[in-house]
Amino acid sequence: MVKGCASARGLASTSEQPKGHHCHSLILSVVAAVLRRRAATFFEVATREDGSCVEVLALRHGQSEWNAEGRWQGRADPPLTSLGEQQALFAAQQLLDSGEIFDTIASSDLQRARRTAEIIAEIVGNGIVQLRTEFRERSVGPWQGLTRAEIEMRWPDAIAQKRWPDGYESDESVISRVVPAIYELATTSDCLLVIAHAGLIRALDRASNAPPASVPNLSGRWYRLEERLVPGNIVNFSAEATSHGIE
């Protein structure tokens, strides 16, 4: 079982972070205030008495039917494509070959994430997946089901300018539901795998002050749980699968 805080996943110890790394952004201040108002105590479980800490790998699901069509999904529930299932199998084998052992595998309850998690859990876990509604994709309001071209036609330049429509869930809202759920799962885990969605992983990157990164299918990032999320290495099984002819 992986118990060390600093590992090959690129998770440097807190003392190794740059001097300004501990400064919270405005978004983190807002979320911290929300969590305090809710009397959240999840952060207390992140570090063990022996100095070890919990690590989490957050991965996006495999390709869904709407991914293949280029449609914004939000809370819609399209299934995986056959390629998406192959991607999940490839990722599971890569995790197995790397020797990773996950105490807990959790997933969004939307079927594109749930099915991805089930495939992976059969190979690197005990077949059990904890479904969490907190890990659902953000709502995208009236953009759900539309392609980028359709959005650009009705809302010109809105995506580039980040002018989100009514009903689009903010990063603050995503973080306020996702982070407590992760820390709650950490009470019984040393190494946690979360299968979720691109919007959720982007929000976690903002919460951890990680540099922005693209999130293709079956990609994500390692994090370490301390009093805040500490970002680690990016993982991209989709690119590796493509290099092995899975496309």
WOBEL-V154117 format. One record per helix or strand. SS is the DSSP state (@ for helix, = for strand). FROM is the first residue (numbers start at 1). LEN is the number of residues. If there is no record, write none. Layout:
BEGIN
SS|FROM|LEN + SS|FROM|LEN
END
This chain:
BEGIN
@|14|3 + @|19|4 + @|26|12 + @|42|4 + =|47|1 + =|53|8 + =|64|1 + @|65|5 + =|71|1 + =|80|1 + @|82|17 + =|104|5 + @|111|14 + =|130|3 + @|133|3 + =|140|1 + @|141|3 + =|147|1 + @|148|7 + =|168|1 + @|171|18 + =|191|6 + @|198|10 + =|219|7 + =|229|8 + @|237|7
END
